């Protein structure tokens, strides 16, 4: 009975293995800069959270800030806007969810669930239909039927709590994670 034994490795086998290992390391070192450039830049990481001074926003006005490359609407609502938003029945809304990152995902879209301080409303300024930027309604220049925002691109209308009321937009304006640091400063993100 004959047994076969594996041939002894030769110098040529060693050279093949060594060349393959060096080639693999070379490919890894060459590819690393291309892979690393896909990480977020330091500018993007710096914008992961922002602090906003809201002391200069007058009642009935809105200020637009930039947060993560998108508009962020901070609106100081009038007593009438607050009352109008609170009078809406959630069951009448096309999107009954609050879409507030500060609350549970299934929180209803009541006015109280859309804000932390009744006077100030903080919402993402990106329409949920096609990503446009809606325009704010003011007493001087009303936009739409609900006193909030109107997306002129396709006619979506939002109320004074940022909830979709009419048009093709499927969801309410998103509310990012934020907190009040003081009565005049908020931290978003």
MDTraj code that builds the backbone (N, CA, C; nanometers):
import mdtraj as md
import numpy as np

residues = "UNK UNK UNK UNK UNK UNK UNK UNK UNK UNK UNK UNK UNK UNK UNK UNK UNK UNK UNK UNK UNK UNK UNK UNK UNK UNK UNK UNK UNK UNK UNK UNK UNK UNK UNK UNK UNK UNK UNK UNK UNK UNK UNK UNK UNK UNK UNK UNK UNK UNK UNK UNK UNK UNK UNK UNK UNK UNK UNK UNK UNK UNK UNK UNK UNK UNK UNK UNK UNK UNK UNK UNK UNK UNK UNK UNK UNK UNK UNK UNK UNK UNK UNK UNK UNK UNK UNK UNK UNK UNK UNK UNK UNK UNK UNK UNK UNK UNK UNK UNK UNK UNK UNK UNK UNK UNK UNK UNK UNK UNK UNK UNK UNK UNK UNK UNK UNK UNK UNK UNK UNK UNK UNK UNK UNK UNK UNK UNK UNK UNK UNK UNK UNK UNK UNK UNK UNK UNK UNK UNK UNK UNK UNK UNK UNK UNK UNK UNK UNK UNK UNK UNK UNK UNK UNK UNK UNK UNK UNK UNK UNK UNK UNK UNK UNK UNK UNK UNK UNK UNK UNK UNK UNK UNK UNK UNK UNK UNK UNK UNK UNK UNK UNK UNK UNK UNK UNK UNK UNK".split()
xyz = np.array([
    [0.0833, -0.1154, 0.0000],
    [0.0000, 0.0000, 0.0000],
    [0.0890, 0.1234, 0.0000],
    [0.0576, 0.2107, -0.0908],
    [0.1430, 0.3292, -0.1007],
    [0.0697, 0.4503, -0.0446],
    [0.1400, 0.5310, 0.0239],
    [0.0834, 0.6551, 0.0771],
    [0.1476, 0.7698, 0.0013],
    [0.0633, 0.8658, -0.0276],
    [0.1172, 0.9827, -0.0957],
    [0.1447, 1.0895, 0.0071],
    [0.2519, 1.1536, -0.0076],
    [0.2866, 1.2618, 0.0839],
    [0.2859, 1.3919, 0.0065],
    [0.2547, 1.4956, 0.0772],
    [0.2528, 1.6269, 0.0135],
    [0.3951, 1.6659, -0.0220],
    [0.4088, 1.7266, -0.1389],
    [0.5443, 1.7665, -0.1760],
    [0.5951, 1.8764, -0.0832],
    [0.7216, 1.8779, -0.0657],
    [0.7847, 1.9810, 0.0164],
    [0.7701, 2.1153, -0.0541],
    [0.7428, 2.2222, 0.0262],
    [0.7337, 2.3536, -0.0380],
    [0.8696, 2.3901, -0.0982],
    [0.8581, 2.4535, -0.2105],
    [0.9808, 2.4946, -0.2791],
    [1.0022, 2.6429, -0.2595],
    [1.1155, 2.6878, -0.3026],
    [1.1457, 2.8308, -0.2949],
    [1.0466, 2.9091, -0.3799],
    [1.0058, 2.8519, -0.4925],
    [0.9096, 2.9173, -0.5814],
    [0.7759, 2.9358, -0.5100],
    [0.7302, 2.8365, -0.4320],
    [0.6066, 2.8485, -0.3549],
    [0.6159, 2.9649, -0.2550],
    [0.7268, 2.9764, -0.1886],
    [0.7472, 3.0862, -0.0934],
    [0.7395, 3.2213, -0.1637],
    [0.8012, 3.2308, -0.2802],
    [0.7997, 3.3578, -0.3545],
    [0.6566, 3.3928, -0.3962],
    [0.5772, 3.2941, -0.4388],
    [0.4374, 3.3206, -0.4749],
    [0.3569, 3.3716, -0.3554],
    [0.3718, 3.3061, -0.2420],
    [0.2994, 3.3462, -0.1214],
    [0.3441, 3.4847, -0.0763],
    [0.4722, 3.5098, -0.0751],
    [0.5246, 3.6403, -0.0328],
    [0.4786, 3.7506, -0.1275],
    [0.4818, 3.7246, -0.2575],
    [0.4378, 3.8236, -0.3562],
    [0.2885, 3.8528, -0.3384],
    [0.2087, 3.7509, -0.3159],
    [0.0651, 3.7704, -0.2945],
    [0.0365, 3.8522, -0.1701],
    [0.1107, 3.8259, -0.0625],
    [0.0915, 3.9014, 0.0619],
    [0.1290, 4.0473, 0.0432],
    [0.2409, 4.0732, -0.0230],
    [0.2830, 4.2115, -0.0481],
    [0.1824, 4.2817, -0.1383],
    [0.1301, 4.2124, -0.2376],
    [0.0299, 4.2717, -0.3271],
    [-0.0982, 4.3064, -0.2509],
    [-0.1417, 4.2177, -0.1615],
    [-0.2631, 4.2438, -0.0831],
    [-0.2449, 4.3652, 0.0065],
    [-0.1299, 4.3754, 0.0707],
    [-0.1026, 4.4919, 0.1552],
    [-0.0975, 4.6185, 0.0692],
    [-0.0365, 4.6100, -0.0470],
    [-0.0287, 4.7251, -0.1378],
    [-0.1658, 4.7725, -0.1831],
    [-0.2535, 4.6783, -0.2178],
    [-0.3899, 4.7143, -0.2587],
    [-0.4622, 4.7813, -0.1426],
    [-0.4477, 4.7272, -0.0221],
    [-0.5115, 4.7870, 0.0955],
    [-0.4628, 4.9288, 0.1207],
    [-0.3305, 4.9487, 0.1131],
    [-0.2749, 5.0823, 0.1358],
    [-0.3156, 5.1805, 0.0259],
    [-0.3266, 5.1314, -0.0958],
    [-0.3681, 5.2182, -0.2063],
    [-0.5167, 5.2534, -0.1939],
    [-0.5998, 5.1605, -0.1533],
    [-0.7443, 5.1835, -0.1448],
    [-0.7839, 5.2665, -0.0231],
    [-0.7040, 5.2665, 0.0828],
    [-0.7427, 5.3351, 0.2056],
    [-0.7775, 5.4829, 0.1860],
    [-0.6990, 5.5643, 0.1130],
    [-0.7383, 5.7051, 0.0952],
    [-0.8744, 5.7209, 0.0269],
    [-0.9059, 5.6320, -0.0670],
    [-1.0352, 5.6406, -0.1343],
    [-1.1490, 5.6037, -0.0394],
    [-1.1271, 5.5069, 0.0449],
    [-1.2291, 5.4675, 0.1424],
    [-1.2433, 5.5757, 0.2493],
    [-1.1321, 5.6280, 0.2977],
    [-1.1334, 5.7286, 0.4037],
    [-1.2002, 5.8584, 0.3593],
    [-1.1909, 5.8943, 0.2329],
    [-1.2505, 6.0197, 0.1870],
    [-1.4029, 6.0157, 0.1905],
    [-1.4618, 5.8982, 0.2080],
    [-1.6076, 5.8877, 0.2179],
    [-1.6592, 5.9206, 0.3578],
    [-1.5713, 5.9339, 0.4568],
    [-1.6134, 5.9737, 0.5909],
    [-1.6583, 6.1193, 0.5883],
    [-1.7472, 6.1589, 0.6799],
    [-1.7904, 6.2984, 0.6827],
    [-1.6733, 6.3906, 0.7152],
    [-1.6756, 6.5084, 0.6533],
    [-1.5684, 6.6043, 0.6776],
    [-1.5830, 6.6653, 0.8167],
    [-1.4795, 6.7330, 0.8609],
    [-1.4839, 6.7960, 0.9934],
    [-1.5907, 6.9047, 0.9985],
    [-1.6182, 6.9700, 0.8855],
    [-1.7225, 7.0721, 0.8819],
    [-1.8597, 7.0098, 0.9072],
    [-1.8834, 6.8930, 0.8511],
    [-2.0113, 6.8254, 0.8724],
    [-2.0231, 6.7787, 1.0168],
    [-1.9162, 6.7241, 1.0707],
    [-1.9197, 6.6792, 1.2093],
    [-1.9417, 6.7961, 1.3050],
    [-1.8868, 6.9118, 1.2721],
    [-1.9052, 7.0294, 1.3572],
    [-2.0510, 7.0746, 1.3576],
    [-2.1226, 7.0485, 1.2497],
    [-2.2626, 7.0885, 1.2409],
    [-2.3579, 6.9835, 1.2974],
    [-2.3054, 6.8817, 1.3619],
    [-2.3908, 6.7777, 1.4183],
    [-2.4855, 6.8359, 1.5224],
    [-2.4445, 6.9433, 1.5872],
    [-2.5349, 7.0163, 1.6765],
    [-2.4985, 7.1644, 1.6699],
    [-2.5994, 7.2472, 1.6875],
    [-2.5777, 7.3917, 1.6870],
    [-2.6518, 7.4528, 1.8048],
    [-2.6029, 7.5679, 1.8499],
    [-2.6739, 7.6477, 1.9500],
    [-2.7296, 7.7704, 1.8800],
    [-2.8544, 7.8001, 1.9103],
    [-2.9255, 7.9069, 1.8424],
    [-2.9734, 8.0093, 1.9440],
    [-2.9467, 8.1363, 1.9175],
    [-2.9964, 8.2456, 2.0015],
    [-3.1335, 8.2866, 1.9493],
    [-3.2366, 8.2724, 2.0304],
    [-3.3731, 8.3035, 1.9877],
    [-3.4240, 8.4334, 2.0495],
    [-3.3354, 8.5057, 2.1173],
    [-3.3785, 8.6275, 2.1878],
    [-3.4227, 8.7386, 2.0932],
    [-3.3754, 8.7373, 1.9705],
    [-3.4089, 8.8461, 1.8777],
    [-3.5306, 8.8174, 1.7911],
    [-3.5905, 8.6993, 1.8062],
    [-3.7072, 8.6651, 1.7254],
    [-3.8308, 8.7267, 1.7899],
    [-3.8952, 8.8158, 1.7179],
    [-4.0147, 8.8842, 1.7687],
    [-4.1366, 8.7935, 1.7531],
    [-4.2389, 8.8191, 1.8312],
    [-4.3638, 8.7430, 1.8222],
    [-4.4189, 8.7578, 1.6805],
    [-4.4532, 8.6454, 1.6197],
    [-4.5053, 8.6464, 1.4833],
    [-4.3982, 8.6356, 1.3759],
    [-4.2725, 8.6281, 1.4156],
    [-4.1630, 8.6184, 1.3188],
    [-4.1030, 8.4793, 1.3172],
    [-4.0289, 8.4529, 1.2098],
    [-3.9557, 8.3279, 1.1942],
    [-3.8129, 8.3621, 1.1546],
    [-3.7187, 8.2854, 1.2065],
    [-3.5793, 8.2975, 1.1664],
    [-3.5373, 8.1632, 1.1098],
    [-3.4563, 8.1682, 1.0043],
    [-3.4093, 8.0462, 0.9403],
    [-3.2619, 8.0292, 0.9726],
    [-3.2269, 7.9139, 1.0261],
    [-3.0890, 7.8773, 1.0550],
    [-3.0520, 7.7600, 0.9647],
    [-2.9246, 7.7292, 0.9566],
    [-2.8806, 7.6124, 0.8812],
    [-2.8385, 7.5045, 0.9793],
    [-2.8977, 7.3878, 0.9629],
    [-2.8660, 7.2738, 1.0488],
    [-2.8453, 7.1523, 0.9602],
    [-2.7238, 7.0974, 0.9644],
    [-2.6864, 6.9816, 0.8830],
    [-2.7117, 7.0049, 0.7348],
    [-2.6862, 7.1276, 0.6909],
    [-2.6979, 7.1609, 0.5497],
    [-2.8387, 7.1903, 0.5022],
    [-2.9369, 7.1933, 0.5925],
    [-3.0757, 7.2181, 0.5558],
    [-3.1293, 7.3355, 0.6372],
    [-3.2336, 7.4014, 0.5862],
    [-3.2934, 7.5096, 0.6648],
    [-3.3626, 7.4574, 0.7897],
    [-3.3527, 7.5339, 0.8955],
    [-3.4197, 7.5043, 1.0218],
    [-3.5037, 7.6261, 1.0552],
    [-3.6351, 7.6088, 1.0644],
    [-3.7255, 7.7189, 1.0947],
    [-3.7467, 7.7266, 1.2456],
    [-3.7247, 7.8446, 1.3022],
    [-3.7588, 7.8709, 1.4419],
    [-3.8594, 7.9847, 1.4383],
    [-3.9823, 7.9526, 1.4769],
    [-4.0925, 8.0488, 1.4681],
    [-4.1431, 8.0805, 1.6078],
    [-4.1563, 8.2094, 1.6338],
    [-4.2158, 8.2546, 1.7603],
    [-4.3622, 8.2847, 1.7315],
    [-4.4470, 8.1962, 1.7763],
    [-4.5873, 8.2019, 1.7395],
    [-4.6656, 8.3034, 1.8220],
    [-4.7662, 8.3582, 1.7594],
    [-4.8560, 8.4519, 1.8270],
    [-4.9570, 8.3711, 1.9082],
    [-5.0235, 8.4343, 2.0050],
    [-5.1278, 8.3623, 2.0798],
    [-5.2375, 8.3055, 1.9882],
    [-5.2723, 8.3766, 1.8819],
    [-5.3735, 8.3273, 1.7883],
    [-5.3231, 8.2039, 1.7140],
    [-5.1957, 8.2032, 1.6714],
    [-5.1393, 8.0863, 1.6030],
    [-5.1384, 7.9640, 1.6949],
    [-5.1046, 7.9864, 1.8203],
    [-5.1043, 7.8764, 1.9174],
    [-5.2462, 7.8232, 1.9371],
    [-5.3421, 7.9135, 1.9521],
    [-5.4818, 7.8725, 1.9713],
    [-5.5338, 7.7980, 1.8484],
    [-5.5012, 7.8472, 1.7288],
    [-5.5439, 7.7794, 1.6052],
    [-5.4848, 7.6382, 1.5974],
    [-5.3578, 7.6235, 1.6334],
    [-5.2920, 7.4924, 1.6276],
    [-5.3516, 7.3966, 1.7297],
    [-5.3852, 7.4467, 1.8467],
    [-5.4423, 7.3607, 1.9511],
    [-5.5860, 7.3192, 1.9215],
    [-5.6559, 7.3983, 1.8395],
    [-5.7959, 7.3692, 1.8090],
    [-5.8130, 7.2590, 1.7054],
    [-5.7049, 7.2166, 1.6398],
    [-5.7134, 7.1148, 1.5345],
    [-5.7293, 6.9759, 1.5963],
    [-5.8244, 6.9009, 1.5436],
    [-5.8465, 6.7633, 1.5863],
    [-5.7461, 6.6746, 1.5115],
    [-5.6679, 6.5964, 1.5844],
    [-5.5635, 6.5126, 1.5240],
    [-5.6219, 6.4153, 1.4222],
    [-5.7437, 6.3700, 1.4438],
    [-5.8046, 6.2748, 1.3502],
    [-5.8355, 6.3385, 1.2145],
    [-5.8350, 6.4717, 1.2067],
    [-5.8589, 6.5415, 1.0801],
    [-5.7313, 6.5597, 0.9982],
    [-5.6159, 6.5231, 1.0544],
    [-5.4881, 6.5471, 0.9879],
    [-5.4507, 6.4335, 0.8932],
    [-5.3920, 6.4661, 0.7774],
    [-5.3439, 6.3605, 0.6873],
    [-5.2350, 6.2741, 0.7515],
    [-5.1513, 6.3352, 0.8364],
    [-5.0463, 6.2614, 0.9074],
    [-5.0708, 6.2782, 1.0567],
    [-5.1190, 6.1750, 1.1253],
    [-5.1534, 6.1881, 1.2671],
    [-5.0355, 6.1744, 1.3631],
    [-4.9123, 6.1587, 1.3106],
    [-4.7953, 6.1387, 1.3972],
    [-4.7181, 6.2695, 1.4168],
    [-4.6630, 6.2875, 1.5360],
    [-4.5940, 6.4118, 1.5713],
    [-4.4657, 6.4329, 1.4909],
    [-4.3951, 6.3269, 1.4520],
    [-4.2679, 6.3364, 1.3790],
    [-4.1683, 6.4219, 1.4564],
    [-4.1671, 6.4026, 1.5877],
    [-4.0824, 6.4794, 1.6778],
    [-3.9756, 6.3858, 1.7336],
    [-3.8485, 6.4108, 1.6997],
    [-3.7390, 6.3242, 1.7453],
    [-3.7227, 6.3245, 1.8967],
    [-3.7866, 6.4172, 1.9660],
    [-3.7797, 6.4243, 2.1111],
    [-3.8811, 6.3319, 2.1782],
    [-3.9719, 6.2733, 2.1005],
    [-4.0796, 6.1891, 2.1545],
    [-4.0769, 6.0513, 2.0895],
    [-4.1620, 5.9634, 2.1380],
    [-4.1756, 5.8309, 2.0781],
    [-4.2282, 5.8438, 1.9350],
    [-4.1950, 5.7458, 1.8509],
    [-4.2339, 5.7513, 1.7099],
    [-4.3850, 5.7540, 1.6891],
    [-4.4607, 5.6953, 1.7805],
    [-4.6053, 5.6874, 1.7632],
    [-4.6810, 5.7986, 1.8363],
    [-4.6108, 5.9028, 1.8813],
    [-4.6769, 6.0139, 1.9508],
    [-4.7712, 6.0857, 1.8540],
    [-4.8922, 6.1193, 1.8996],
    [-4.9870, 6.1871, 1.8107],
    [-4.9443, 6.3312, 1.7813],
    [-4.9925, 6.3846, 1.6703],
    [-4.9516, 6.5169, 1.6223],
    [-5.0301, 6.6301, 1.6871],
    [-5.0486, 6.6240, 1.8181],
    [-5.1119, 6.7366, 1.8872],
    [-5.0139, 6.8539, 1.8869],
    [-5.0636, 6.9729, 1.9085],
    [-4.9753, 7.0894, 1.9134],
    [-4.8732, 7.0737, 2.0258],
    [-4.9166, 7.0212, 2.1395],
    [-4.8252, 7.0029, 2.2531],
    [-4.7113, 6.9067, 2.2199],
    [-4.7356, 6.8089, 2.1335],
    [-4.6313, 6.7147, 2.0933],
    [-4.5432, 6.7691, 1.9808],
    [-4.5753, 6.8848, 1.9301],
    [-4.4969, 6.9442, 1.8219],
    [-4.4053, 7.0559, 1.8719],
    [-4.4103, 7.0866, 2.0008],
    [-4.3267, 7.1941, 2.0559],
    [-4.2881, 7.1618, 2.1988],
    [-4.1855, 7.2343, 2.2482],
    [-4.1449, 7.2193, 2.3885],
    [-4.1844, 7.3419, 2.4696],
    [-4.1970, 7.4521, 2.4026],
    [-4.2390, 7.5786, 2.4646],
    [-4.3440, 7.6332, 2.3695],
    [-4.4661, 7.6536, 2.4157],
    [-4.5773, 7.6835, 2.3259],
    [-4.5506, 7.7996, 2.2307],
    [-4.4693, 7.8949, 2.2736],
    [-4.4456, 8.0117, 2.1895],
    [-4.3493, 7.9817, 2.0738],
    [-4.2511, 7.8946, 2.0961],
    [-4.1501, 7.8671, 1.9944],
    [-4.1743, 7.7317, 1.9291],
    [-4.1696, 7.7310, 1.7962],
    [-4.1808, 7.6078, 1.7197],
    [-4.0514, 7.5917, 1.6404],
    [-3.9893, 7.4751, 1.6514],
    [-3.8636, 7.4454, 1.5823],
    [-3.8912, 7.3287, 1.4885],
    [-3.8810, 7.3526, 1.3565],
    [-3.9068, 7.2476, 1.2585],
    [-3.8022, 7.2510, 1.1483],
    [-3.7823, 7.1362, 1.0864],
    [-3.6960, 7.1272, 0.9690],
    [-3.7661, 7.1982, 0.8544],
    [-3.6924, 7.2793, 0.7807],
    [-3.7502, 7.3552, 0.6694],
    [-3.7450, 7.2809, 0.5379],
    [-3.7692, 7.1499, 0.5426],
    [-3.7653, 7.0682, 0.4214],
    [-3.9020, 7.0037, 0.4029],
    [-3.9663, 7.0343, 0.2905],
    [-4.0976, 6.9772, 0.2606],
    [-4.0843, 6.8259, 0.2486],
    [-4.1814, 6.7551, 0.3020],
    [-4.1751, 6.6094, 0.3041],
    [-4.2206, 6.5459, 0.1734],
    [-4.2547, 6.6269, 0.0744],
    [-4.2953, 6.5700, -0.0540],
    [-4.1753, 6.5530, -0.1465],
    [-4.1114, 6.6644, -0.1825],
    [-3.9989, 6.6576, -0.2758],
    [-3.8729, 6.7240, -0.2223],
    [-3.8716, 6.7610, -0.0945],
    [-3.7521, 6.8205, -0.0357],
    [-3.7338, 6.9677, -0.0656],
    [-3.8396, 7.0370, -0.1066],
    [-3.8331, 7.1811, -0.1334],
    [-3.8304, 7.2559, 0.0000],
    [-3.8134, 7.3881, -0.0058],
    [-3.8185, 7.4709, 0.1146],
    [-3.9470, 7.5527, 0.1124],
    [-4.0410, 7.5237, 0.2006],
    [-4.1666, 7.5998, 0.2035],
    [-4.1441, 7.7438, 0.2497],
    [-4.2341, 7.8321, 0.2109],
    [-4.2268, 7.9715, 0.2546],
    [-4.3230, 7.9928, 0.3697],
    [-4.2835, 8.0815, 0.4586],
    [-4.3615, 8.1067, 0.5791],
    [-4.4756, 8.2029, 0.5491],
    [-4.5843, 8.1826, 0.6183],
    [-4.6982, 8.2724, 0.6090],
    [-4.6854, 8.3789, 0.7173],
    [-4.7086, 8.5020, 0.6805],
    [-4.7103, 8.6133, 0.7762],
    [-4.8403, 8.6899, 0.7588],
    [-4.8788, 8.7722, 0.8561],
    [-5.0004, 8.8530, 0.8370],
    [-4.9897, 8.9451, 0.7151],
    [-4.8682, 8.9918, 0.6851],
    [-4.8489, 9.0800, 0.5700],
    [-4.8538, 9.0028, 0.4379],
    [-4.8008, 8.8801, 0.4381],
    [-4.7976, 8.7975, 0.3171],
    [-4.8494, 8.6577, 0.3536],
    [-4.9821, 8.6392, 0.3518],
    [-5.0358, 8.5082, 0.3864],
    [-4.9979, 8.4033, 0.2813],
    [-4.9676, 8.2830, 0.3297],
    [-4.9304, 8.1716, 0.2418],
    [-5.0229, 8.0550, 0.2733],
    [-5.1087, 8.0185, 0.1821],
    [-5.1983, 7.9055, 0.2029],
    [-5.3143, 7.9383, 0.2945],
    [-5.3868, 7.8342, 0.3319],
    [-5.5101, 7.8513, 0.4090],
    [-5.4929, 7.8324, 0.5587],
    [-5.3764, 7.7875, 0.6051],
    [-5.3645, 7.7457, 0.7436],
    [-5.2662, 7.8284, 0.8261],
    [-5.2111, 7.9351, 0.7698],
    [-5.1266, 8.0274, 0.8444],
    [-4.9864, 7.9804, 0.8749],
    [-4.9456, 7.8663, 0.8230],
    [-4.8126, 7.8126, 0.8523],
    [-4.7152, 7.8329, 0.7385],
    [-4.6984, 7.7283, 0.6569],
    [-4.6044, 7.7317, 0.5457],
    [-4.6723, 7.6786, 0.4203],
    [-4.6224, 7.7233, 0.3062],
    [-4.6729, 7.6790, 0.1771],
    [-4.5546, 7.6411, 0.0897],
    [-4.5596, 7.5233, 0.0303],
    [-4.4578, 7.4818, -0.0655],
    [-4.5135, 7.5143, -0.2033],
    [-4.4574, 7.6146, -0.2663],
    [-4.5088, 7.6605, -0.3955],
    [-4.4862, 7.5604, -0.5082],
    [-4.3912, 7.4709, -0.4911],
    [-4.3600, 7.3745, -0.5976],
    [-4.4786, 7.2842, -0.6306],
    [-4.5509, 7.2411, -0.5293],
    [-4.6590, 7.1460, -0.5524],
    [-4.7838, 7.1740, -0.4688],
    [-4.7826, 7.2815, -0.3904],
    [-4.9021, 7.3239, -0.3189],
    [-4.9271, 7.2629, -0.1829],
    [-4.8299, 7.1968, -0.1230],
    [-4.8508, 7.1430, 0.0117],
    [-4.8608, 7.2578, 0.1113],
    [-4.9581, 7.2471, 0.2018],
    [-4.9810, 7.3525, 0.2999],
    [-4.9677, 7.2950, 0.4409],
    [-4.8943, 7.3683, 0.5243],
    [-4.8704, 7.3275, 0.6633],
    [-4.9324, 7.4319, 0.7556],
    [-4.9793, 7.3876, 0.8727],
    [-5.0393, 7.4808, 0.9678],
    [-4.9333, 7.5413, 1.0600],
    [-4.9775, 7.6150, 1.1622],
    [-4.8854, 7.6862, 1.2514],
    [-4.8115, 7.5933, 1.3475],
    [-4.8380, 7.4629, 1.3397],
    [-4.7616, 7.3638, 1.4154],
    [-4.6740, 7.2802, 1.3221],
    [-4.6689, 7.3177, 1.1940],
    [-4.5870, 7.2460, 1.0971],
    [-4.6470, 7.1140, 1.0521],
    [-4.7781, 7.0978, 1.0694],
    [-4.8445, 6.9735, 1.0295],
    [-4.9024, 6.9887, 0.8893],
    [-4.8891, 6.8835, 0.8084],
    [-4.9451, 6.8871, 0.6731],
    [-5.0972, 6.8923, 0.6832],
    [-5.1561, 6.9846, 0.6081],
    [-5.3020, 6.9985, 0.6118],
    [-5.3649, 6.9763, 0.4752],
    [-5.2869, 7.0075, 0.3685],
    [-5.3429, 6.9974, 0.2342],
    [-5.2275, 6.9811, 0.1362],
    [-5.2479, 6.9011, 0.0313],
    [-5.1458, 6.8834, -0.0707],
    [-5.0850, 6.7450, -0.0677],
    [-4.9897, 6.7199, -0.1565],
    [-4.9344, 6.5848, -0.1710],
    [-4.8281, 6.5445, -0.0690],
    [-4.7817, 6.6347, 0.0155],
    [-4.6794, 6.5975, 0.1141],
    [-4.7347, 6.4887, 0.2061],
    [-4.6595, 6.3797, 0.2263],
    [-4.7120, 6.2680, 0.3049],
    [-4.6976, 6.2831, 0.4562],
    [-4.6060, 6.3715, 0.5024],
    [-4.5790, 6.3793, 0.6457],
    [-4.5702, 6.5239, 0.6924],
    [-4.5822, 6.5401, 0.8237],
    [-4.5623, 6.6703, 0.8865],
    [-4.4157, 6.7103, 0.8748],
    [-4.3873, 6.8406, 0.8881],
    [-4.2483, 6.8844, 0.8911],
    [-4.1809, 6.8208, 1.0126],
    [-4.0619, 6.7717, 0.9927],
    [-3.9912, 6.7006, 1.0996],
    [-3.9428, 6.7967, 1.2070],
    [-3.9426, 6.7494, 1.3300],
    [-3.8901, 6.8272, 1.4424],
    [-3.7629, 6.7582, 1.4891],
    [-3.6480, 6.8278, 1.4778],
    [-3.5219, 6.7650, 1.5190],
    [-3.5113, 6.7574, 1.6705],
    [-3.4167, 6.6807, 1.7160],
    [-3.3893, 6.6736, 1.8599],
    [-3.3340, 6.8100, 1.9020],
    [-3.3957, 6.8708, 2.0020],
    [-3.3477, 6.9993, 2.0531],
    [-3.3869, 7.0148, 2.1982],
    [-3.3199, 7.1092, 2.2652],
    [-3.3515, 7.1377, 2.4047],
    [-3.3216, 7.2842, 2.4333],
    [-3.3926, 7.3387, 2.5299],
    [-3.3688, 7.4763, 2.5723],
    [-3.2538, 7.4776, 2.6722],
    [-3.1491, 7.5542, 2.6410],
    [-3.0375, 7.5712, 2.7339],
    [-3.0680, 7.6821, 2.8331],
    [-3.1444, 7.7794, 2.7865],
    [-3.1889, 7.8918, 2.8688],
    [-3.3152, 7.9447, 2.8012],
    [-3.3819, 8.0443, 2.8588],
    [-3.5011, 8.0977, 2.7916],
    [-3.4720, 8.1613, 2.6549],
    [-3.3441, 8.1914, 2.6267],
    [-3.3110, 8.2568, 2.4989],
    [-3.2172, 8.1759, 2.4107],
    [-3.1808, 8.0546, 2.4498],
    [-3.0910, 7.9715, 2.3686],
    [-3.1422, 7.8283, 2.3618],
    [-3.1320, 7.7721, 2.2399],
    [-3.1648, 7.6316, 2.2249],
    [-3.0469, 7.5598, 2.1591],
    [-3.0366, 7.4327, 2.1905],
    [-2.9351, 7.3470, 2.1278],
    [-3.0082, 7.2473, 2.0402],
    [-2.9728, 7.2451, 1.9129],
    [-3.0361, 7.1556, 1.8159],
    [-2.9348, 7.0472, 1.7799],
    [-2.9784, 6.9220, 1.7869],
    [-2.8905, 6.8111, 1.7495],
    [-2.8360, 6.7398, 1.8695],
])
top = md.Topology()
chain = top.add_chain()
for i, resn in enumerate(residues, 1):
    res = top.add_residue(resn, chain, resSeq=i)
    for name in ("N", "CA", "C"):
        top.add_atom(name, md.element.get_by_symbol(name[0]), res)
traj = md.Trajectory(xyz[None], top)
